[in-house]
Amino acid sequence: MSIIYFLIGCSVLLALVFLGAFFWAQKSGQNDDLYTPSMRILLDDDDNIPTDIISDRITKQEEKSD
């Protein structure tokens, strides 16, 4: 029966640790901007494409138009 009391005490202590971590994350601004991460997938990242890939695309388009 004493193991039950020990396990209940451990679970309450663990819950308090998680609650403290949640409040710390809220205070430090972890969840301030919820809109930008969801919109990041829609942004165009053509600036990060290496130039050799761009030149290959241009030559392929020129070949198709000929």
PyMOL commands that set and color helices and strands:
alter all, ss='L'
color gray80, all
select helices_A, chain A and resi 2-27+36-42+46-48+51-65
alter helices_A, ss='H'
color red, helices_A
deselect
rebuild
show_as cartoon
